């Protein structure tokens, strides 16, 4: 399903053709996930800026075959809620990986690893 902006299609095509590097911090990294299903523990999905479709889209960009959980066990104000997000994924046996503030998840054709702090 094409999302409102069309970015999901554009980024998938660019990555497939090896034309772009995708990088994001916080929510921009999280949207690369396969699903955004547990994010309502951290952010209110009903908060939508004017001009955007209010329908909640639970599908991530699908760049990652798991959900990326950011601000895990960090000083970030959302860190406690992030623990609830992790608990959701564990209860539902859904794949996820966590990142603490200062860490990055790097994927290229030869490796995937967490780097940083």
N, C-alpha and C positions, 0 to 999 in steps of 0.2 A: 504494500500500500504506500503510495507516495504521500509524504508529509506536506504540510502547508507551504513550506519554503522551497521544497525540491532539493534541499541540501543533501538529503539521504541518498538520492540517486546520483547526484553530482560527485559526492565524496567517494562513494563505492566505485564508480567508474574511474575516477582519477587514481584511486589506490590500486585498482586492478591493473591499470596501465602503467603503474609505477611512475606516475607524474607528479606526485605530491607526497609530502610528509604530513601526517596528521598529528597534531600536538594539542593538548588541552590541559587546563588546570581546573581542579574542582569539578563543577558540573560539566564543563567542556570535555573533560576526560571521561566522566561517568556516561555520557550519552553514547560513547563508543560501545557500550555494553550490549549484550544480546537482549536484555530486558531491564526495564526500569521499575519493575513491579513493587519493590520494597521502598522506593524513594519517598513514599508518602509518610514514612516515619521521620524523615528529615526535612522535607519541604511540602507545603500545602499545594497539591495539584490544582486546586480551585483558584489559586492566585494566578490570573492570566492578564497580561498587559492589554490595554484597549487595542482593538484591531486584530487580535488573534482569535482563532477558533477556540472556544472554551472546552471542546471535547478533549478528554485526557487520552494521550497516546502512551501506552505502556511499553511499546516496542522501542528498544534502543536502535542505534545505527547498525548493530550486528557486526561491527568490525571485530569485536572480541567474542569468543565462544563462551563467555562467562560474564558475570556482573562485576564491575569494578567499584569497590567501596573505598571512598576517600575520607580523609580526616580521621582515620581509625586510631584510637588511643593517642590522640594529639591534644594540643592546647586549644584547638578550634572550638568555638561555642557549640557546634553541632555534634561534637564527639560522642556525647552520651546517647543522642538519638541514633548515631551511626551504629552503636552497639545493638540497638533494636533492629536495625536493618540487617546486620549480620545474623542475629537470632532468627529473623524471618527466613533468610536463605538456608540456614541450617535446618530449621523445622521442616521446610519444604524440599530439602535435599537438592537445592539448586546450586550450581557451581558459581563461585565468587572468589575474588582475590582482594586483599586489603592493601591500602597504601596509607602510611603515616605521612603527616605533613613533612615535606622535604624529600620525599621519595618519588620516583617516577617508574612507570612500567614501560619498558622499551621492547619493541618487537621489530625485527627485520627478517630478511629471508634466512638468516643463519641462526638466530637466537631469540629468546624472549626471557627477560629477567627484570627484577626490581633493582634499581640503582638509587644511590643517594644516601641520605642520612642513615 
